[in-house]
Amino acid sequence: MDNLHQQTRNGHPHTRDIASLRRYLHEHPELRFEEANTSALVAKMLRDYGISVQEGVGGYGVVGTLKKGRSERAIALRADMDALPLQELNTFSHISKHPGKMHACGHDGHTAMLLGAARRLSQDVDFDGTVHFIFQPAEEGGAGARRMIEDGLFDRFPADAIFGVHNWPGLPAGVFGVRPGPIMASSNSFTATLTGRGAHAAQPHRGADPVVAAAQLTLAWQTILTRNVDANHPAVLSITQIHTGTANNIIPETATISGTVRTFDATTLDLIDDRMSTIARATGDMFGLDVLFALERLYPATINHERETTQAVAAMVSAVGQPNVDRHVTPSFASEDFSYFLQCKPGCYAFLGNGLLASQTTADNDDKAHSRELHSPFYDFNDGILDAGIAYWMSLVRQLLPL
């Protein structure tokens, strides 16, 4: 680690050096709420760059603050740091050294890009105002953004706007994808517990069968999207688990159904929640069962602000050129806790292409950099896009905090 640290301290953090840092982070993944070593490394590097650092924000969150000039303007740039509980199946030299833990979502690359930009901005770029570099823990299901906010993030580090970037497999390497309005969906989980009366499978009339009821409920819920939700407001309702029974000659007493609902607006989510609950109760009445239904609202939808998205697009065009910016990228039904930041501050969240997927390749583009899907045990961040990410951060600061 000391050799790598020396590399990033002496001279500019060329892509080769930032790539070395990124690969070091990939080798040493830490799960949500466990990012102690990653946050300590981030804090040390920021201090080496001459940037003021506050650790322990919302857990292992780190905020670096760089002020130049006299302006009171301030912006925040965010990277996430945590890894996933996944066994890596790659065979390259920088494979995870921690079994069952892997940077399968590219947070190693996000952290490296923002550190690279922090170095350049501290040493080589003049601007007038304040930049807060937010290194967030626990994005992967831990709502680390919300924890940082609850710990006074924007009171302690006031910002006029906040910006984030996530690598995106399927977009060509180095191409930015962005749009105003919803760009990622809300994430919500549900569970229904059906309680009936167990019986011998040879005498089903003596019981109240939750298995048949669970099958009926599974199919009935699917009608919500096709018969209740406006087709102009897309949504996803996926049943992912049904658990019941212990033997083939026993009608069980209970069955549970669980899954996820994704929407881009709260009104559609309210409608789905209400219909799922109503149908669950009706199914229980129909089969003589008790049904307990609950939908837990996790991450809200990530909704970009119009003005800040326009600003982000201008910075992207300046950084990588007009042909490499898609202003109308298709929204994703995946979710992001950057949404909490955007509920507090205006801002923009964008995708940065990690390379085409194997399914997208043809004879005409088989020389393009390919990527695996996010959360795949074969995924790896594309080091070839580090320069584009750093250039975007620098362009954004120059544009929003001009001299």
PALUMBA-35347 format. One line per field, with one value per residue (C-alpha): residue number from 1; x, z, y; residue in one letter. Coordinates in nm, 3 decimals. Layout:
BEGIN
seq: (NUM|...)
u: (X|...)
w: (Z|...)
v: (Y|...)
type: (A|...)
***
This chain:
BEGIN
seq: (1|2|3|4|5|6|7|8|9|10|11|12|13|14|15|16|17|18|19|20|21|22|23|24|25|26|27|28|29|30|31|32|33|34|35|36|37|38|39|40|41|42|43|44|45|46|47|48|49|50|51|52|53|54|55|56|57|58|59|60|61|62|63|64|65|66|67|68|69|70|71|72|73|74|75|76|77|78|79|80|81|82|83|84|85|86|87|88|89|90|91|92|93|94|95|96|97|98|99|100|101|102|103|104|105|106|107|108|109|110|111|112|113|114|115|116|117|118|119|120|121|122|123|124|125|126|127|128|129|130|131|132|133|134|135|136|137|138|139|140|141|142|143|144|145|146|147|148|149|150|151|152|153|154|155|156|157|158|159|160|161|162|163|164|165|166|167|168|169|170|171|172|173|174|175|176|177|178|179|180|181|182|183|184|185|186|187|188|189|190|191|192|193|194|195|196|197|198|199|200|201|202|203|204|205|206|207|208|209|210|211|212|213|214|215|216|217|218|219|220|221|222|223|224|225|226|227|228|229|230|231|232|233|234|235|236|237|238|239|240|241|242|243|244|245|246|247|248|249|250|251|252|253|254|255|256|257|258|259|260|261|262|263|264|265|266|267|268|269|270|271|272|273|274|275|276|277|278|279|280|281|282|283|284|285|286|287|288|289|290|291|292|293|294|295|296|297|298|299|300|301|302|303|304|305|306|307|308|309|310|311|312|313|314|315|316|317|318|319|320|321|322|323|324|325|326|327|328|329|330|331|332|333|334|335|336|337|338|339|340|341|342|343|344|345|346|347|348|349|350|351|352|353|354|355|356|357|358|359|360|361|362|363|364|365|366|367|368|369|370|371|372|373|374|375|376|377|378|379|380|381|382|383|384|385|386|387|388|389|390|391|392|393|394|395|396|397|398|399|400|401|402|403)
u: (0.000|0.283|0.416|0.074|0.034|0.371|0.258|-0.046|0.144|0.423|0.302|-0.037|-0.251|-0.223|-0.476|-0.215|-0.184|-0.557|-0.606|-0.359|-0.560|-0.884|-0.742|-0.614|-0.965|-1.103|-0.866|-0.976|-1.358|-1.554|-1.926|-2.179|-2.117|-1.767|-1.577|-1.321|-1.005|-1.146|-1.259|-0.924|-0.739|-0.967|-0.918|-0.539|-0.518|-0.740|-0.521|-0.213|-0.375|-0.411|-0.788|-0.970|-1.122|-1.405|-1.438|-1.718|-2.007|-2.305|-2.083|-1.771|-1.856|-1.576|-1.617|-1.328|-1.370|-1.167|-1.221|-1.062|-1.134|-1.393|-1.725|-1.986|-2.098|-2.057|-2.124|-2.098|-1.961|-2.040|-1.883|-1.992|-1.742|-1.903|-1.885|-2.128|-2.153|-2.062|-1.794|-1.584|-1.524|-1.272|-0.915|-0.721|-0.445|-0.649|-0.924|-1.077|-0.858|-1.162|-1.377|-1.746|-1.686|-1.654|-1.668|-1.931|-2.096|-1.793|-1.779|-1.403|-1.399|-1.629|-1.404|-1.089|-1.238|-1.341|-1.001|-0.836|-1.051|-0.981|-0.607|-0.631|-0.868|-0.649|-0.329|-0.401|-0.741|-0.843|-1.204|-1.402|-1.603|-1.615|-1.621|-1.729|-1.607|-1.855|-1.740|-2.048|-2.071|-2.347|-2.513|-2.583|-2.904|-2.783|-2.919|-2.584|-2.692|-2.981|-2.751|-2.513|-2.803|-2.934|-2.583|-2.611|-2.431|-2.580|-2.584|-2.216|-2.120|-2.365|-2.397|-2.604|-2.625|-2.504|-2.390|-2.324|-2.205|-2.246|-2.073|-2.323|-2.270|-2.451|-2.353|-2.041|-1.730|-1.685|-2.033|-2.243|-2.615|-2.842|-3.194|-3.399|-3.666|-3.670|-3.355|-3.379|-3.679|-3.784|-3.710|-3.976|-4.012|-4.328|-4.427|-4.762|-4.810|-5.108|-5.217|-5.472|-5.523|-5.293|-5.421|-5.322|-5.280|-5.523|-5.791|-5.766|-6.129|-6.031|-5.781|-5.760|-5.491|-5.249|-5.062|-5.352|-5.431|-5.067|-5.084|-5.409|-5.268|-4.953|-5.159|-5.410|-5.138|-5.011|-5.335|-5.251|-4.997|-5.218|-5.557|-5.498|-5.177|-5.178|-4.960|-4.792|-4.655|-4.433|-4.386|-4.249|-4.403|-4.187|-4.268|-3.932|-4.000|-4.276|-4.202|-4.432|-4.459|-4.232|-4.348|-4.542|-4.821|-4.887|-5.096|-4.903|-5.051|-4.870|-4.723|-4.526|-4.487|-4.231|-4.080|-4.023|-4.216|-4.041|-4.195|-4.081|-4.344|-4.505|-4.863|-4.819|-4.656|-4.948|-5.191|-4.999|-4.965|-5.339|-5.438|-5.195|-5.334|-5.696|-5.641|-5.450|-5.737|-5.994|-5.793|-5.783|-6.160|-6.213|-6.006|-6.085|-5.735|-5.579|-5.353|-5.098|-4.957|-4.685|-4.498|-4.177|-4.066|-3.690|-3.512|-3.724|-3.698|-3.390|-3.527|-3.290|-3.354|-3.395|-3.147|-2.872|-2.916|-2.867|-2.551|-2.428|-2.484|-2.281|-1.997|-2.012|-1.999|-1.700|-1.527|-1.588|-1.758|-2.117|-2.118|-2.038|-2.336|-2.681|-2.927|-3.225|-3.092|-3.355|-3.440|-3.349|-3.571|-3.268|-3.252|-3.000|-2.986|-2.851|-3.226|-3.213|-2.958|-3.182|-3.475|-3.266|-3.071|-3.108|-2.872|-2.810|-2.724|-2.575|-2.452|-2.102|-2.074|-1.861|-1.872|-2.111|-2.251|-2.171|-2.532|-2.488|-2.175|-2.173|-1.911|-1.920|-1.843|-1.659|-1.354|-1.543|-1.473|-1.718|-1.862|-2.039|-2.362|-2.357|-2.367|-2.223|-1.943|-1.751|-1.796|-1.500|-1.486|-1.341|-1.024|-1.046|-1.329|-1.142|-1.022|-1.376|-1.508|-1.229|-1.266|-1.639|-1.586|-1.326|-1.542|-1.840|-1.639|-1.499|-1.848|-2.036|-1.761|-1.607|-1.344)
w: (0.000|0.077|-0.281|-0.422|-0.183|-0.295|-0.656|-0.600|-0.401|-0.650|-0.960|-1.125|-1.056|-1.409|-1.507|-1.444|-1.081|-1.026|-1.190|-0.938|-0.658|-0.807|-0.827|-0.471|-0.358|-0.561|-0.384|-0.042|-0.047|0.265|0.309|0.419|0.774|0.763|0.549|0.819|0.615|0.295|0.472|0.653|0.320|0.159|0.450|0.440|0.068|0.090|0.366|0.155|-0.115|0.133|0.165|0.497|0.611|0.842|0.919|1.082|0.907|0.922|1.014|0.801|0.576|0.483|0.364|0.217|0.180|-0.062|-0.073|-0.316|-0.369|-0.179|-0.319|-0.089|-0.366|-0.286|-0.457|-0.342|-0.541|-0.418|-0.451|-0.273|-0.110|-0.003|-0.168|-0.197|-0.013|-0.323|-0.402|-0.692|-0.981|-1.180|-1.228|-1.287|-1.052|-0.855|-0.752|-0.407|-0.122|0.108|0.038|0.005|-0.051|-0.388|-0.556|-0.803|-0.850|-0.928|-0.609|-0.617|-0.944|-0.816|-0.515|-0.728|-0.978|-0.709|-0.538|-0.874|-0.926|-0.573|-0.638|-0.964|-0.826|-0.522|-0.722|-1.079|-1.111|-1.000|-0.910|-0.684|-0.414|-0.217|-0.323|-0.078|-0.173|-0.018|0.020|0.128|0.306|0.293|-0.040|-0.097|0.103|0.406|0.317|0.397|0.226|0.468|0.762|0.650|0.615|0.959|1.092|0.972|0.638|0.472|0.793|0.848|0.481|0.309|-0.065|-0.336|-0.538|-0.536|-0.818|-0.851|-1.114|-1.145|-1.400|-1.631|-1.815|-2.148|-2.233|-2.449|-2.244|-2.161|-2.276|-2.025|-1.992|-1.815|-1.818|-1.615|-1.391|-1.282|-1.372|-1.121|-0.952|-0.592|-0.416|-0.199|-0.055|0.041|0.236|0.271|0.532|0.476|0.779|0.740|0.899|0.839|0.744|0.596|0.222|0.178|0.363|0.229|0.319|0.687|0.641|0.504|0.239|0.221|-0.077|-0.321|-0.182|-0.233|-0.596|-0.646|-0.482|-0.694|-1.013|-0.888|-0.801|-1.158|-1.277|-1.089|-1.346|-1.643|-1.509|-1.239|-1.318|-1.592|-1.876|-1.887|-1.536|-1.564|-1.266|-1.179|-0.938|-0.899|-0.670|-0.592|-0.307|-0.199|0.110|0.247|0.345|0.491|0.333|0.030|0.238|0.465|0.387|0.575|0.805|0.660|0.338|0.276|-0.043|-0.087|-0.357|-0.476|-0.623|-0.828|-0.947|-1.058|-0.864|-0.521|-0.652|-0.852|-0.553|-0.330|-0.579|-0.601|-0.223|-0.177|-0.445|-0.318|0.033|-0.084|-0.301|-0.022|0.223|-0.033|-0.108|0.261|0.286|-0.021|0.114|0.482|0.579|0.783|0.563|0.692|0.418|0.456|0.200|0.322|0.137|0.105|-0.136|-0.302|-0.676|-0.794|-0.958|-1.127|-1.117|-1.448|-1.399|-1.249|-1.522|-1.784|-1.602|-1.582|-1.954|-2.036|-1.817|-1.979|-2.328|-2.227|-2.079|-2.340|-2.639|-2.760|-2.929|-2.595|-2.406|-2.419|-2.279|-2.297|-2.141|-2.054|-1.681|-1.481|-1.244|-1.023|-0.721|-0.557|-0.220|-0.392|-0.408|-0.045|-0.136|-0.420|-0.180|0.023|-0.247|-0.619|-0.823|-1.093|-1.099|-1.417|-1.571|-1.717|-1.966|-1.846|-2.186|-2.394|-2.264|-2.447|-2.567|-2.740|-2.936|-3.309|-3.577|-3.622|-3.261|-3.125|-3.069|-2.810|-2.441|-2.300|-1.951|-1.725|-1.551|-1.217|-0.923|-1.139|-0.983|-1.307|-1.305|-1.301|-1.327|-1.658|-1.581|-1.928|-1.815|-1.518|-1.726|-1.842|-1.486|-1.357|-1.651|-1.581|-1.214|-1.304|-1.580|-1.342|-1.081|-1.339|-1.474|-1.144|-0.952|-1.216|-1.138)
v: (0.000|0.242|0.215|0.291|0.581|0.720|0.691|0.906|1.166|1.228|1.411|1.385|1.078|0.942|0.678|0.409|0.519|0.556|0.218|0.071|0.228|0.095|-0.256|-0.236|-0.145|-0.434|-0.671|-0.546|-0.518|-0.430|-0.482|-0.222|-0.093|-0.251|0.003|0.090|0.033|0.182|0.500|0.530|0.502|0.761|1.002|0.962|1.024|1.333|1.474|1.405|1.618|1.906|1.864|1.911|1.581|1.478|1.107|0.910|1.084|0.850|0.556|0.516|0.810|1.050|1.408|1.603|1.979|2.189|2.564|2.808|3.175|3.377|3.263|3.108|2.874|2.504|2.173|1.812|1.517|1.166|0.821|0.502|0.266|-0.064|-0.405|-0.697|-1.032|-1.233|-1.490|-1.361|-1.603|-1.399|-1.522|-1.198|-1.085|-0.830|-1.073|-1.017|-1.139|-1.173|-1.481|-1.403|-1.033|-0.863|-0.523|-0.644|-0.305|-0.088|0.114|0.059|0.253|0.526|0.582|0.584|0.832|1.079|1.053|1.116|1.424|1.546|1.527|1.718|1.980|2.040|2.083|2.184|2.350|2.697|2.762|2.995|2.820|2.496|2.132|1.863|1.515|1.272|0.912|0.723|0.388|0.128|0.202|-0.167|-0.199|-0.005|0.341|0.498|0.821|0.857|0.789|1.062|1.304|1.212|1.277|1.636|1.603|1.910|2.114|2.049|2.066|2.304|2.253|2.417|2.095|1.736|1.507|1.135|0.887|0.510|0.291|0.123|-0.206|-0.200|0.156|0.182|0.246|0.614|0.721|0.914|0.846|1.092|1.234|1.483|1.335|0.970|0.778|0.492|0.335|0.305|-0.023|-0.183|-0.532|-0.716|-1.026|-1.200|-1.470|-1.697|-1.899|-2.177|-2.515|-2.808|-3.151|-3.485|-3.453|-3.742|-3.545|-3.188|-3.116|-3.114|-2.831|-2.479|-2.500|-2.201|-2.351|-2.323|-1.979|-1.870|-1.983|-1.793|-1.480|-1.497|-1.491|-1.234|-0.984|-0.995|-0.832|-0.512|-0.397|-0.483|-0.373|-0.109|0.078|0.341|0.211|0.552|0.492|0.183|-0.045|-0.387|-0.639|-0.949|-1.240|-1.397|-1.639|-1.879|-2.088|-2.354|-2.718|-2.985|-3.310|-3.435|-3.585|-3.288|-2.981|-2.712|-2.454|-2.153|-2.019|-1.701|-1.503|-1.227|-1.012|-0.657|-0.365|-0.096|0.232|0.577|0.773|0.752|0.768|0.448|0.281|0.384|0.230|-0.099|-0.118|-0.068|-0.320|-0.586|-0.549|-0.561|-0.868|-1.043|-0.991|-1.104|-1.417|-1.498|-1.459|-1.674|-1.964|-1.923|-1.812|-1.535|-1.321|-1.071|-0.843|-0.579|-0.369|-0.206|0.107|0.103|0.341|0.611|0.676|0.867|1.179|1.424|1.798|1.979|2.264|2.049|1.787|2.057|2.166|1.808|1.754|2.065|1.939|1.593|1.741|1.950|1.646|1.375|1.540|1.554|1.209|1.048|1.192|1.032|1.289|1.052|0.733|0.472|0.479|0.171|-0.025|-0.078|0.153|0.386|0.556|0.869|0.932|1.050|1.317|1.437|1.469|1.717|1.899|1.963|1.754|1.498|1.130|0.986|0.662|0.616|0.331|0.039|-0.134|-0.340|-0.666|-0.988|-1.005|-0.667|-0.752|-0.812|-0.853|-0.475|-0.388|-0.692|-0.475|-0.269|-0.316|-0.571|-0.571|-0.817|-0.723|-0.545|-0.789|-1.069|-1.278|-1.210|-0.832|-0.592|-0.214|-0.096|0.101|0.253|0.483|0.634|0.930|1.009|1.010|1.231|1.468|1.502|1.588|1.850|1.999|2.019|2.208|2.451|2.516|2.557|2.735|2.961|3.222)
type: (M|D|N|L|H|Q|Q|T|R|N|G|H|P|H|T|R|D|I|A|S|L|R|R|Y|L|H|E|H|P|E|L|R|F|E|E|A|N|T|S|A|L|V|A|K|M|L|R|D|Y|G|I|S|V|Q|E|G|V|G|G|Y|G|V|V|G|T|L|K|K|G|R|S|E|R|A|I|A|L|R|A|D|M|D|A|L|P|L|Q|E|L|N|T|F|S|H|I|S|K|H|P|G|K|M|H|A|C|G|H|D|G|H|T|A|M|L|L|G|A|A|R|R|L|S|Q|D|V|D|F|D|G|T|V|H|F|I|F|Q|P|A|E|E|G|G|A|G|A|R|R|M|I|E|D|G|L|F|D|R|F|P|A|D|A|I|F|G|V|H|N|W|P|G|L|P|A|G|V|F|G|V|R|P|G|P|I|M|A|S|S|N|S|F|T|A|T|L|T|G|R|G|A|H|A|A|Q|P|H|R|G|A|D|P|V|V|A|A|A|Q|L|T|L|A|W|Q|T|I|L|T|R|N|V|D|A|N|H|P|A|V|L|S|I|T|Q|I|H|T|G|T|A|N|N|I|I|P|E|T|A|T|I|S|G|T|V|R|T|F|D|A|T|T|L|D|L|I|D|D|R|M|S|T|I|A|R|A|T|G|D|M|F|G|L|D|V|L|F|A|L|E|R|L|Y|P|A|T|I|N|H|E|R|E|T|T|Q|A|V|A|A|M|V|S|A|V|G|Q|P|N|V|D|R|H|V|T|P|S|F|A|S|E|D|F|S|Y|F|L|Q|C|K|P|G|C|Y|A|F|L|G|N|G|L|L|A|S|Q|T|T|A|D|N|D|D|K|A|H|S|R|E|L|H|S|P|F|Y|D|F|N|D|G|I|L|D|A|G|I|A|Y|W|M|S|L|V|R|Q|L|L|P|L)
***
